[in-house]
Amino acid sequence: MSSRLALALAVAVASLTGARAAEPAARAAHYVIRSSSLFETISFFQKTFGMRVLRHEENDEPCPLTCNGEFEAAWSKTMVGYETEDKAFALEVTYNYGIDEYDTGTGLQSIAISVDDVDAAVAAAESDKWEVTRTEDGGAMIVGPDEYRFLAVSKASAKKGRAEPFIGVSLAVADVKKAAAFYTSVLNMKALEGKGSDSKVVLGYSADQVPITLTATEGGKAPEISQWEGRNAFSMPAELVQSVYKVIEAEYPSQIIHEMQVLDEKLGKLFIAIIRDVDGYELCLVSSETFDPAVLEAADFQEPNWPKRALLLKETQEALRAEKKDAREGKDADGPFSIGGMVQKFLHPKKMTKGELSFLACGFSLGFVFCLVVNLISLATSSGKRVAKAV
């Protein structure tokens, strides 16, 4: 069976199941952003948009699925939003210890959120000196921590009866039709607005969810995608995750960031795959059968332990300073292989890497062989002289 046929069958089965449950089979789950100051970021969402912390976790090691981005650092994850993640959209705020700033890209345009009172949101943002630009339709574009842009929209102007406060995520793409084709044919999204347009299209699984808006860049220039752009996550039935992944394997193998894994979690097997779309935006696909109940169980609405984080941050900064000091002492103007640098390595062999130890061993071996050859040549030469003299 072809990967496309398998996907079509999986979609059909998932759709039937979703129809009985009166909701789409797949849904937008959350969007991942970065934070260089977690307290500042959380405070911004609480004061400006009335969000709350849903759950928080600390991690001593980098995420094997690069959830914290391509950073070799201890990190934390804080989910913020309005309702629990099993039924509503959220933001995943990732903080990397030791990372003070992120290079912003040109891809992620904004995240739209509906609020009861736009003026109140603007006043809260301006009180903390965040940049605010009012829009013609009565909304406001607010530039928050780490230069992320959030469009505040009045709930009165949002779709009547809409329960989800998050309105959508806006992304810049080089070719709207090409990008839309990926999302509709591979991820089985629908064109909610602008179908067939060259300039802008709104895609999603349902108008009541959080769709993505794809807008063409000027002149079809490829957007600059950095770690700042984060990642978009979708929850869908395990069968659909597997079918989508098969299509990616067959038709877009270069778009795979992390191969699909099956993790044995407390509440069952979790299927998860990390891929890129045609413009380079990262996407996370997780199986809803385990993900949804797991995030519901994890929701404790507790904020991070700020005193403990302050201690961790202090320890991280001290470690980084020590590393920089060692680096300065281990090199001079001649570079890492200078006499000063090598002396430092000899004085502190425990700090040497495996590669440096191998290089050192190789050097000693070559030196020994060289000395042996020189001695043999010298011995042969002196013997030859003695023979010649005797003759």
C-alpha positions, 0 to 999 in steps of 0.5 A, spaced: 500 500 500 502 506 498 504 512 503 498 516 500 493 511 500 495 509 507 494 516 509 487 517 506 485 511 509 487 513 516 484 520 515 477 517 513 478 512 519 480 518 524 474 523 520 469 518 522 471 517 529 472 525 530 465 525 527 462 521 532 465 525 537 463 531 534 470 534 533 476 534 528 480 528 529 486 532 529 488 539 532 493 545 533 495 543 540 501 549 542 506 553 539 513 553 542 517 560 543 523 561 547 524 566 553 531 569 555 527 571 562 522 567 564 519 571 569 519 577 565 515 573 559 510 569 564 509 576 567 507 579 560 502 574 559 499 574 565 498 582 566 497 583 558 493 577 556 490 574 562 493 567 561 495 563 567 501 557 568 498 550 566 504 546 568 512 547 569 518 542 568 525 543 569 530 539 565 537 538 567 539 535 560 538 538 553 531 535 550 533 529 545 528 531 541 530 539 541 524 541 544 528 547 547 532 548 540 539 546 538 542 548 545 546 544 549 543 546 556 539 545 562 532 548 560 525 549 563 518 548 559 512 552 562 505 551 559 501 558 559 494 559 556 487 559 559 484 552 559 487 545 560 491 543 554 487 537 552 482 541 549 485 548 548 491 551 545 497 553 549 504 557 548 510 553 550 515 557 553 522 554 553 528 557 557 535 555 556 540 556 562 545 560 560 542 563 553 541 571 554 538 572 547 536 569 541 537 571 534 530 573 531 528 570 524 523 573 519 518 567 519 514 568 525 509 574 524 505 574 530 500 570 534 493 573 535 489 572 541 482 575 543 481 579 549 475 582 553 478 589 553 483 591 548 484 598 551 486 594 558 491 590 554 494 596 551 495 599 558 498 593 561 503 592 556 505 600 556 506 600 563 511 595 562 514 599 556 512 594 551 512 597 544 504 597 542 501 599 535 494 600 534 491 597 528 485 600 524 480 595 526 481 597 533 486 591 535 493 592 537 500 589 535 504 588 542 511 587 541 513 583 548 519 579 551 524 577 546 521 581 540 515 576 539 509 580 536 502 578 539 496 581 536 490 583 541 483 582 538 477 584 541 473 578 543 467 582 540 470 582 533 472 575 534 467 569 531 461 569 535 460 563 539 468 562 539 471 559 545 478 558 544 481 565 545 487 564 541 485 566 534 491 564 530 499 564 528 501 568 522 507 565 518 511 568 512 512 563 506 516 564 500 510 560 496 503 560 498 501 555 494 506 550 495 506 551 502 499 550 502 499 544 498 504 541 504 499 542 509 493 540 506 495 534 502 500 531 508 497 534 514 490 534 511 488 541 513 483 545 510 483 552 507 479 556 511 480 562 507 483 564 501 483 557 497 488 558 491 490 565 493 498 567 491 498 572 497 495 569 503 491 563 505 488 561 512 489 553 514 487 549 519 483 543 521 477 547 524 475 554 524 474 553 531 481 551 533 487 555 532 489 556 524 495 558 521 495 564 516 501 563 511 503 570 507 507 571 501 514 574 502 515 580 498 518 577 491 518 570 494 524 571 498 525 565 503 524 567 510 529 566 515 528 561 520 532 561 526 531 557 533 527 563 535 521 561 530 520 555 535 515 549 533 508 548 532 505 542 535 499 538 533 495 532 536 492 527 532 490 519 532 496 515 533 494 512 526 494 518 523 501 520 526 504 514 523 501 515 516 503 522 515 510 520 517 510 515 512 508 520 507 514 524 509 519 519 509 517 517 502 516 524 499 520 529 504 525 525 507 530 531 508 524 534 512 525 529 518 528 532 524 527 527 528 525 520 526 518 518 529 519 515 536 514 510 540 515 512 547 512 508 553 509 513 557 505 512 564 498 513 560 500 509 554 504 509 548 506 516 545 507 516 538 511 523 536 515 525 530 519 532 529 519 534 522 519 541 517 515 544 512 517 546 506 519 553 508 523 550 514 518 551 520 518 546 525 512 541 526 511 536 532 506 531 531 504 527 537 498 521 538 492 524 542 490 518 545 496 518 550 498 526 549 491 529 551 490 525 557 497 526 559 497 533 559 491 534 563 494 530 568 500 534 568 496 540 569 497 543 576 497 550 575 503 551 579 508 557 577 515 555 577 519 555 583 522 562 582 527 562 588 530 555 586 531 558 579 535 563 581 539 559 584 540 554 578 541 561 574 547 563 579 550 556 578 550 556 571 553 563 570 558 561 575 560 555 571 560 559 564 564 564 567 569 558 569 569 555 562 571 562 559 576 563 564 579 556 563 578 558 555 582 564 556 588 561 560 588 555 555 590 559 549 594 565 547 594 569 540 597 563 537 591 559 538 589 553 541 595 549 539 600 555 542 605 553 547 601 556 553 595 552 551 599 546 551 602 547 557 595 548 561 593 542 558 599 538 561 598 541 567 590 539 567 590 533 564 583 531 567 580 537 563 583 534 556 577 531 551 578 524 548 580 527 542 586 531 545 588 525 549 588 521 542 592 527 539 597 527 545 598 519 545 599 519 537 604 525 538 608 521 543 608 515 538 610 519 532 615 522 537 618 515 539 618 512 532 622 519 529 627 518 535 628 511 534 629 512 526 634 518 527 638 513 532 638 507 527 640 512 522 645 515 526 648 508 528 648 506 521 652 512 519 657 512 525 658 504 523 659 506 516 664 511 518 668 506 522 668 501 516 670 506 511 676 508 516 678 501 517 678 500 510 
